[in-house]
C-alpha cells in the first residue's frame, strides 16, 4: 500500500507489539505461528517482545506439580 507523499506509514506502537506477542505466548500459540502472525523472520524477536507473566509461570508450575506428584491412575 502506497503512503501519500509527506505522510508516514502508521505502525503499531512498541507497547502494542509487546502486548500482542505476550498474549500469543499466554494462549500457547506455537512459536512458528506467532512468528508468522507478528511478521518476524528471526526467533530472537520473540525473546525480545514476548514476556513471561506470572499467569504463565503459575500454569507451568501447576502442570509440573501435577506431573510429578499426582498418583498414577490404576484403571481396573
C-alpha positions as CSV (number, residue, x, y, z in Angstrom):
1,X,0.0,0.0,0.0
2,X,1.5,3.3,-1.0
3,X,1.7,6.1,1.5
4,X,0.7,9.6,0.3
5,X,3.7,11.9,-0.2
6,X,4.6,13.7,3.0
7,X,2.9,11.2,5.3
8,X,4.4,8.4,7.2
9,X,3.1,4.9,7.3
10,X,1.3,4.1,10.6
11,X,2.9,1.4,12.7
12,X,1.8,-0.2,15.9
13,X,3.3,1.3,19.0
14,X,6.1,-0.7,20.7
15,X,3.7,-1.4,23.6
16,X,1.1,-2.8,21.3
17,X,3.7,-5.2,19.8
18,X,4.8,-6.4,23.2
19,X,1.2,-6.9,24.3
20,X,0.3,-8.8,21.2
21,X,3.3,-11.0,21.4
22,X,2.8,-11.7,25.1
23,X,-0.9,-12.6,24.5
24,X,0.2,-15.1,21.8
25,X,2.6,-16.7,24.3
26,X,-0.1,-16.9,27.0
27,X,-2.5,-18.5,24.6
28,X,0.1,-21.2,23.8
29,X,0.3,-20.3,20.2
30,X,3.2,-22.3,18.6
31,X,6.4,-20.3,18.0
32,X,6.3,-20.6,14.3
33,X,2.7,-19.4,14.1
34,X,3.4,-16.5,16.4
35,X,6.4,-15.5,14.2
36,X,4.2,-15.6,11.1
37,X,1.4,-13.5,12.8
38,X,3.9,-10.9,14.1
39,X,5.9,-10.8,10.9
40,X,9.1,-12.0,12.4
41,X,11.8,-13.9,10.4
42,X,14.0,-14.5,13.4
43,X,13.2,-16.2,16.7
44,X,15.3,-13.7,18.6
45,X,12.5,-11.2,18.2
46,X,10.2,-13.5,20.1
47,X,12.6,-13.3,23.0
48,X,12.6,-9.5,22.7
49,X,8.8,-9.0,22.5
50,X,7.2,-11.9,24.5
51,X,7.2,-11.6,28.2
52,X,6.7,-14.5,30.6
53,X,4.0,-13.4,33.0
54,X,3.0,-14.7,36.5
55,X,0.0,-16.3,34.9
56,X,2.1,-18.3,32.5
57,X,4.6,-19.3,35.3
58,X,1.7,-20.4,37.5
59,X,0.2,-22.5,34.8
60,X,3.6,-24.2,34.1
61,X,4.2,-24.8,37.9
62,X,0.8,-26.4,38.1
63,X,1.5,-28.7,35.2
64,X,4.9,-29.7,36.6
65,X,3.4,-30.3,40.0
66,X,0.6,-32.4,38.7
67,X,3.1,-34.4,36.6
68,X,5.4,-35.1,39.5
69,X,3.0,-35.5,42.4
70,X,-0.3,-36.8,41.1
71,X,-0.5,-40.5,42.0
72,X,-0.6,-42.8,38.9
73,X,-4.1,-44.0,38.0
74,X,-4.9,-47.6,38.3
75,X,-7.7,-48.4,35.9
76,X,-9.4,-51.7,36.7
